[in-house]
């Protein structure tokens, strides 16, 4: 039994983030723990435990929460090499953390490190803060020799910036719903699901589109973000409050109900990495409306409606048209439902198991 470590600043319970990346790491760790001793290092936050054990995985929360969500990310990155020197696991899978999506772990030569690229965040951080994050990211990525990426777009970037590294493409997974096939085409509302980040998630673009052409179905925005982001969203919703409601953060049965009962899901993001929300949508037989982004190339025309990037008029028309056309929703939903079978977490988990086995064997 090998000693494996995974690391990610985020955690599902983190009030500042709690994003899909934490869920991905949890699912990977849970499956690897069937054969190995697995520890996950996360960043602490108010109310987090010091250590917890769940599904055979030991979660350790490093004491960085006092520095806040942004400062904590930097401290977290600085602590990881020290942990690696003390622990010396057989393999470390590092979910690369903003702002530069790369760290110093590979400098600890005695610990094999795999960089898990859930997003290359430096370009977005540079736009926000006017600092040279992109340059730092590209230099730091050269320290790594092994990567797992979610899509060919990021794989091409990694190969360009770190040509000596090996790059394995393993997409994210989904828990397939149990029971009978869904009633394709049905639905009572339009769903927007995910972290509240008005600019990145394109919520301002969506609300402008809804004001231009209100759809015949109500729109539910479910998710949470920082108090500032949520206040901004409420302000933007106010002019279209008759058509839109905020559901807050949803999990478990509440999230299942929103997905099962929606007509389709809208992903109006300006930037995405893979989009777990879209994968969850098609697993419930629901079509997806999104901008034509490179990282969403896996969303095929057979189960998604893609529109030119950031075209608010086209977004308004696509949402209204799909809301009116149950037959098209049924056709798209049925195709997506069949495609989602390839992303079952057990299928994806087996790919991680095989990768880890090969790395431990020195291949």
N, C-alpha and C positions, 0 to 999 in steps of 0.2 A: 504493500500500500504506500503510494507516494504522498509526499506532503505538497499540496498545491495551495497557492495564494492567488486570490483575485482582489483587485482594488478598484474602488470608484468613490469619488467624493460624495456622491448623492446616495440617498436611501429612500425607499418608498414612503417613509414617514417624515421625511424632511419637509418642514412647512415652506421653505424658500424654493425648493425645486420639486422633489418627489416625482421625477419624470420617468419616461419610459426606459431610459438607460439603466436605472436602478432595477427595474423589473427584469430586463434582459440579463443582467449579471446574476440576479437571484435565480433565474431559471437555469442558467448555465451551471452555476455552483451546485444547485440541488441535484442535477443529473450527474455531475462529476463526483459528488459525494457518495454515490452508490458504489464507487470503486476506490476512492481515495480519501485521505484526510484533507478537508478543505476549510480554509479560513478566508473570510472576506473582510478587508479593511475599508471602513467608510469614515466620513467626516462626522463629528458630533454636531448636535444642535440642541436647543432647549428641550428638555424632556427626554432626550435619547438615553438609552442605557449605556453602560460602559462596555458590557459584553452581553450577547444573547446567542442562544442556540436555536436554530429553526431548521427542520427537515434534514438534520444531520450536518448542517453547516454552522460553523462558529463565526459570528459577526463581531468584530471589534471596532469600536467607534473612537477614532483618534481625537484627542482633546484640542480641536481647532475651532470649535463653534464660537468661542468668545471673540474671535476676530471678525465675525460676521460672515455672510455668505460669500463675499468676494475675497476678503482677506483670508478666510478659512481655506479657500481653494489653493492659494499660494502656499500657505503653511502646510497643507496636506501634501503637496508635491515635494516640499523640502523634507518632510518626515519619512517619506517612503524609502529612500535609500538607507536611512538609519535602521528602519525596521528590517529591511532586506539583509543588512549586515548581521543583525542579531538573530534573525530567524533562519536565514539560509534555506529556503524551501527548495524543492526539486524543480519547481516551475512556477513562474509568476505570470499571470494574465492581467495586464494593466489596462483598464478602461480609461483611455486618454482623456484628461480633464482640461476644460478651458482654464485660462484664456488662450494658451498657445497649443493645446492639444498634443503635448509631448512633455516628457519629464526627464529626470536624471537617473532613473532606475537602471538603464542599461550600463551606466558607469560602474555599477557593482558587478564586476566581471564574473564572480562566482555564482551568480544567480541568472539562469536563462529567463529572459523576459520576452513575452509576446505582447505587442501593442494592439489592443482592441480598439479600432477606430469606429466609434459610433457617430462621430461627427468631426470634421476638421473646422474648428471654431475660430481660428485666428483672423480670417478675413472679416467675419462678422464683428469680432471684438475690435478690430482696427477701425471699422466704420463707426463704431460707437464711441471709442475713446481716443481716436486720433494718435495712437501709439503703434510702433512697428511690430505688432504681434506676428504678422505674416512672415517677416524675415526670421524672427526668432523660431517660429514653428518649423520652417523649412530646414534651418540648421539643426534643430533638436531632433527632428525625425531621422536625420542621418545617423543618429546614435543607435537606432534600432536595427535588428537584423531579421526580425520576424513580425509580421502583421496579420491580423484578421480584419477584413473590411466587409461592409455590408453590400457593396455594389461595385460595378465596374468603373463608375466615375471616380470614386475615391481610390480604387486600385490603380487607375492610370496616374492620378496625382502622386501617390506614394512611389510608384515606379519612376516617376520623373524626378522626384526630390531625393529619393533614397534608392538608387538603381541597384545596389548590392543586396537589398533586402528581399526576402521571399514574402509573397502576399497571397493569402488564402481568402477566397470570397465565401463567406457563410452568412446568409441573410438572417434576419430576426425571425422568431417563431411566434406561434399563437396557440392558445388553448382552444381547440375546436369545440363548439357547443355540442352538448349531448341532446339526444332526442331526435324527433322527426325533422325532415327538411323544412325550412321556413316557407311561409306563404310569400313566394316571390312577388314583388311589386307592391305589396301592402305597406302601410305605414301611416302614422298619425302626425308626424312632425319631421322637420329637417334637423339633423344633428351636427353640431360642431363640438368636437371632443378633444381635450388636451390641455396642456399648460397654458395659462393666460399670459401671453407676451404679445402685446398688441401689434408691434411692428413685425417681429419675426413670423408670427403666426398669421399675419395679414388680416387681422380682425377689422382693422380700419377699412381695408378694401372691401371686405364682405359687407360691412354695415353701410358703406356708401352705395354698393350695388343694391342692397335691399331697399334703401331709400328711393333709388331710381325706379325699381320695379318690384314691389312687394309680392312675394309668392303666395299662393293660395293656402299653404300650410304654415303653421307656426314654426319658428326657429328656436331651438334650444341650444344654448352655449353652456357646456359643462366642463368644469376644470377650475383650477385655482392658480394664483400667482402671487406676486408680492402685493402688499396693500396699495402701492402706487399704481401698479398695472391694473388691478381690479377697479380702482377709482377711475382711471382713465377709460376703461371699458364701459363702466356704468354711464359715464358722460357721453360716450359715443352712441350708446344704445338709446339714450333718452329720446331722440327724434323719431325712432322707429320702435318705441316701447310697446306699441300695440301688436307688433309682429314678432318680437324677440324677448326671451326671458333667460336669465342666468340661473343655472341649476347648482352652481358651486361644485366643489370636488365630489366626485362620485366613485364608489368602489362596490365590489360585490354585486348583490342583487339589484341595487339601484342602477349601476352601470349596465348590467345585463338587460334590464328592462328598457333603458334608453336606446340601446343598440337594437334589441329585438323589435321594438315598436316604431322605429324611425322608418321613413320612406327611403332616405339616402343620407350619406354623410358628405359634408363639404370640408375640404382641406384647402383653405385660401392662403396658405403659407407663402411668404416670399422666399423662404429657404427651408429645405427639409433634408434629412439624412437618409431615412428609409421610410419612416412614418408608420409606427405601430398602429395608430388609429385607423389608417386605411386598411391594414391587414386585418384588424379586428372587424372592420365593416364588412369586408368580403366574406369573412368566415361566418357571418350572420346572413349572407345573401343580399347585402345592401350595396348598391352602386356607390361610386365615389366621384365627386366633382372636384377637380384640382387644376392648378396651373401646370403647364407643361414644363416641369423642372427636370434637370438631368438626373437627380437622385431618385426621382419617381418613375424612372423608365420601366421598372418592373410592373407598374400599373398599366396594363395593356388596354387598347381601345375596346376590347370585348367586354370589359367590366368597369371601365372608368370613362368619364367625360372630361377630356383635357382641353384646356382653352389657352390661348396665347398668354404668355407671362404678363401678369399685372394689368390685364385688360379688364377694367371694371365693368364696362358695358357687356362684354362677352360673358363675364361671370354672372351678371344679373340675368341675362338671357338664358344661360345654361341652367341656372337654378330654377327659374320660372318654368322653362320647358319641361324639365324632368319632373317637377312637382305636378305638372298637368298630365303627364303621360305614364300611366300605370303599366302599360304593355312594355314600353322601353325599359322601365325600371325592372320589370320581371326578367326580361332577356339579359340585361346586364348583370342582375343579381344572380341569376342561375349560373352564368359563366364564371363569375367571381367566386361563387361558392365552391365550384368544382376546382378552381385553381388554388384555393386556400388549403386544400388537402396536402399540397406539397410543402406547406409551412408549419405543419404540426410540430409542436415543441419536441415531441419524441423523435421525429425525423431530424430536426435541427440538432437536438442534443446528441444524437448518434454521430453526427459529423464532428462535433467538438470532442466527443470521446475518442474518435479515431485520430484526430489531430493530436490530442494530448498523448495518446499511446505512442504515436510515431515520434513525437519530440522526446518523450522519456526514453525511447529506445535508441535515440541518437540519430534518427533518420533526417 
